[in-house]
Amino acid sequence: MGKQFFQYAIAPHKGGFSEAAVKQAGYNFNYPLRVVAATKDDISSSNLVLGSIKLEGPRNVVLETIKRAEDDAELHGHYPLTKRDGQSIILRVYESLGGSSNAKVVSSLPVKKAFKTNILEDNEQELTVTNGEVAISLKPFELMSIRLQL
């Protein structure tokens, strides 16, 4: 109903669609960079977190999201439904090409514990943290949510 708008692009490339560069080009097309106005405080606090977390491993493993945990008491006050004190960061990582992969999350933040979580951010399995690094294994096309507890 109403007007519909479509965009498409043709991207010449060598090889098949299962190459990481093809997936990255499609992602860049569908989610272009945006310029957003922010205060000096917003920029410094965001850069602190974004520059402190990276994903090391094959290009088919994609770090999709870095965000604050929804249930941090600091964000909501000591509300009766708040589950945990302190600060947590949620990462969403996925395998994009249909193969099993190993990667590691590397952080310079003071990570005390790490957990594999479900999409509701409930802890399911504790992961080993070694010098700010968390090793992960993904199945084909698996989406994994990880809590870094600071």
MOFEN-V475052 format. One record per residue. N is the residue number from 0. RES is the residue in three letters. NEAR is the number of other C-alpha atoms within 10 Angstrom. D_FIRST is the distance of its C-alpha to the first C-alpha in whole Angstrom. Layout:
# MOFEN-V475052
N RES NEAR D_FIRST
N RES NEAR D_FIRST
This chain:
# MOFEN-V475052
0 MET 3 0
1 GLY 4 4
2 LYS 4 7
3 GLN 5 8
4 PHE 5 12
5 PHE 4 14
6 GLN 6 18
7 TYR 8 21
8 ALA 8 24
9 ILE 6 27
10 ALA 8 30
11 PRO 7 34
12 HIS 10 36
13 LYS 7 39
14 GLY 8 39
15 GLY 8 36
16 PHE 11 33
17 SER 12 35
18 GLU 15 36
19 ALA 16 36
20 ALA 13 35
21 VAL 17 32
22 LYS 16 31
23 GLN 15 32
24 ALA 13 30
25 GLY 15 27
26 TYR 11 27
27 ASN 11 28
28 PHE 13 25
29 ASN 11 22
30 TYR 9 24
31 PRO 9 26
32 LEU 8 29
33 ARG 6 28
34 VAL 6 31
35 VAL 5 31
36 ALA 8 33
37 ALA 9 36
38 THR 7 39
39 LYS 8 43
40 ASP 9 43
41 ASP 11 39
42 ILE 11 40
43 SER 11 43
44 SER 10 42
45 SER 12 39
46 ASN 11 42
47 LEU 13 44
48 VAL 17 42
49 LEU 12 40
50 GLY 11 43
51 SER 13 45
52 ILE 18 43
53 LYS 16 42
54 LEU 18 42
55 GLU 16 44
56 GLY 15 44
57 PRO 13 42
58 ARG 18 39
59 ASN 23 37
60 VAL 26 37
61 VAL 19 35
62 LEU 19 35
63 GLU 12 32
64 THR 13 32
65 ILE 18 35
66 LYS 14 35
67 ARG 16 37
68 ALA 19 37
69 GLU 16 35
70 ASP 20 39
71 ASP 18 41
72 ALA 18 43
73 GLU 13 43
74 LEU 15 40
75 HIS 12 40
76 GLY 10 43
77 HIS 13 45
78 TYR 11 43
79 PRO 8 44
80 LEU 9 41
81 THR 15 42
82 LYS 12 43
83 ARG 15 45
84 ASP 14 47
85 GLY 11 47
86 GLN 17 44
87 SER 22 42
88 ILE 19 40
89 ILE 21 37
90 LEU 21 37
91 ARG 17 34
92 VAL 22 35
93 TYR 20 34
94 GLU 23 35
95 SER 21 33
96 LEU 18 35
97 GLY 13 36
98 GLY 13 39
99 SER 15 41
100 SER 21 42
101 ASN 14 45
102 ALA 19 44
103 LYS 16 45
104 VAL 20 44
105 VAL 19 47
106 SER 19 47
107 SER 14 49
108 LEU 15 48
109 PRO 12 51
110 VAL 21 49
111 LYS 14 51
112 LYS 17 49
113 ALA 23 46
114 PHE 21 44
115 LYS 20 41
116 THR 19 39
117 ASN 15 36
118 ILE 12 32
119 LEU 10 33
120 GLU 16 36
121 ASP 15 39
122 ASN 15 42
123 GLU 11 42
124 GLN 12 45
125 GLU 13 47
126 LEU 16 48
127 THR 15 51
128 VAL 17 51
129 THR 12 54
130 ASN 12 54
131 GLY 18 51
132 GLU 19 49
133 VAL 21 47
134 ALA 16 47
135 ILE 17 44
136 SER 13 43
137 LEU 18 40
138 LYS 14 39
139 PRO 14 37
140 PHE 16 33
141 GLU 18 35
142 LEU 18 33
143 MET 20 36
144 SER 23 36
145 ILE 28 39
146 ARG 27 41
147 LEU 26 44
148 GLN 19 46
149 LEU 13 48
